[in-house]
Amino acid sequence: MAGMTMAFEKGMQLAEEGQFADAIACFRKAIAEGLETPEVFECLAQCEMMLDTLSSSQRAVVAAQEALQRLGAEEAPGRLSWVDATLTLARALRCNFDLPAAVDAYHAAVRLGASAPAELQSAEEELLEHRRRLKRLPSMEGWHRRFQRQIDRAKRLRRPEWSAEKWRSNNLAAMDLTQIFGRGKGNITRVTGSADFGALYQGTSTPVVLVGAMHGWAAMKSWSMERFTEDFGHQKMICDWCFGLRLRLNDFAEYAATQADDDPLYLFDHLFGEYPATKSLLDEYQVPSVFGEDLLAGLGSLRPPYRWLLVGPRRSGSKVHQDPLGTSAWNALISGRKLWVLFPPKTPAEKLRPESNELKELDSAAGWFLGWWQKAREEEWPKEFQPIERLGVVWVWRCTTATHPVLARQLRPLLEPLSRDGELGNPRQSSEYDKEVPRADGASTDEDASSDDEYLTWLWERKRQNDTCAHADIRSYLLNVA
């Protein structure tokens, strides 16, 4: 019993500190060890709600129901009350967008003596709007047509000069990239970390693979397209790198699974750590110790975007480029495969953008790799321009260019006057990411750009139709509680 109590108390401490994912792990450990009290399940429900994802809100409902089921007929002093447990269930149902059941739960709590008039009124107002939205929802065929319009619109904005046929004109999807590039040349240094990392590698612009740097990351077990769509499929994510495009993750996942484009769309989002639905991802990886000092952090509010979540299908990627501000970066590949080619900083530009590129008109990662690099990688390169090629499976690597130690101090006095005069704009915006983009071809805003509430209503209705028994059980249970 002592061990069970310790896990519960540790969970309570972590919850008070705002570390909800770790608190949930402690509460689940206590339950697995036999501490199946109403209080543990109620705390679990509260923390699941704080994660604010689609799947966590569903788990919150289950935990809140478990707490109620374990309450005795007679309330004991200092223990969870029927009123508090029923309110927690109402809030969990509301988080899960099950507004009809949530309103029923609020009414049950009021009948038990709860004083929550503001919450009840707000939930009833949301339910009325929810019912109005249900009447306006398109059919499944209508949602599919909307999805296709969203993808077509994104493609037109990204490549306005391309026709629909041009996206697949070279049939690159039929090419076996593994057969072409194998595992890459693999001519890159592998290290396990070093106290002199800055002097040995960063200062000399030497790319390296860090071995074992991702051991212990929760992301290694949990990051997948299936988990992302389950947790925050409704979230609009920044799509591509500078076109101001956003797609719901569910839409992007469907596109990625079925696309055969020569130059596919991909997610490149610098705000994933700020969306309520995805910010918990920040707790699922750690910055490797050799990268502990972030030089641009000295810019304070002028700091440009500095972390990104990238998700891409086959053939997606970046063209040959140098990172903004000449900065240095580390990349971690959680799943899948990615081919990197790195050139020494002094490599002449004309060597990297040759006229002999057979797929030059694509102006894309796939066009560069398949139209030129496929042949150029077999040529003899001067020693001073010798490229590094690596096919990553699961690894961390360090970019080639080093950021000067006083860069932040040099940039601050230059950027501050521009920021005061409004010339710099919002430093939290990255290139074209956050700018408003005109709608293409007069597309209907109300038809194509569904609101979050509308989309969540559709998800809830689809789930209700697929799981009618569970919803009936909740209604029946609330009647028994009341």
Salt bridges, closest charged atoms under 4 A:
GLU36 OE1 - ARG70 NH2 3.67
GLU39 OE2 - ARG79 NE 2.82
GLU48 OE2 - ARG28 NH2 3.05
GLU48 OE2 - ARG59 NE 3.08
GLU66 OE1 - ARG70 NH1 2.23
ASP98 OD2 - HIS471 ND1 2.98
ASP104 OD2 - ARG475 NE 2.81
GLU119 OE2 - ARG91 NH2 2.64
GLU124 OE2 - HIS107 NE2 2.91
GLU126 OE2 - ARG94 NH2 2.78
GLU129 OE1 - ARG132 NH1 3.01
GLU129 OE2 - ARG136 NH2 3.66
GLU161 OE2 - ARG159 NH1 3.91
ASP231 OD2 - ARG227 NE 2.74
ASP240 OD2 - ARG158 NE 2.77
GLU254 OE2 - HIS144 ND1 3.71
ASP261 OD2 - LYS155 NZ 2.95
ASP261 OD1 - ARG168 NE 3.36
ASP263 OD2 - ARG158 NH2 3.05
ASP263 OD2 - ARG159 NH2 2.65
GLU274 OE1 - ARG428 NH2 2.17
GLU284 OE1 - ARG227 NH1 2.92
ASP294 OD2 - ARG303 NH2 1.90
ASP323 OD1 - HIS321 NE2 3.36
GLU355 OE1 - LYS360 NZ 2.74
GLU358 OE2 - LYS375 NZ 2.30
ASP363 OD2 - LYS319 NZ 3.33
GLU378 OE2 - ARG377 NH1 3.10
GLU389 OE1 - ARG377 NH2 2.55
GLU416 OE2 - ARG412 NH1 2.83
GLU432 OE2 - LYS435 NZ 3.34
ASP434 OD1 - ARG246 NH2 3.21
ASP434 OD2 - HIS270 NE2 3.63
ASP441 OD2 - ARG156 NE 3.05
GLU447 OE2 - ARG149 NH2 3.26
ASP448 OD1 - ARG149 NE 2.60
ASP452 OD1 - ARG248 NH1 2.92
GLU454 OE2 - ARG146 NH1 3.65
GLU461 OE2 - ARG464 NH2 2.63
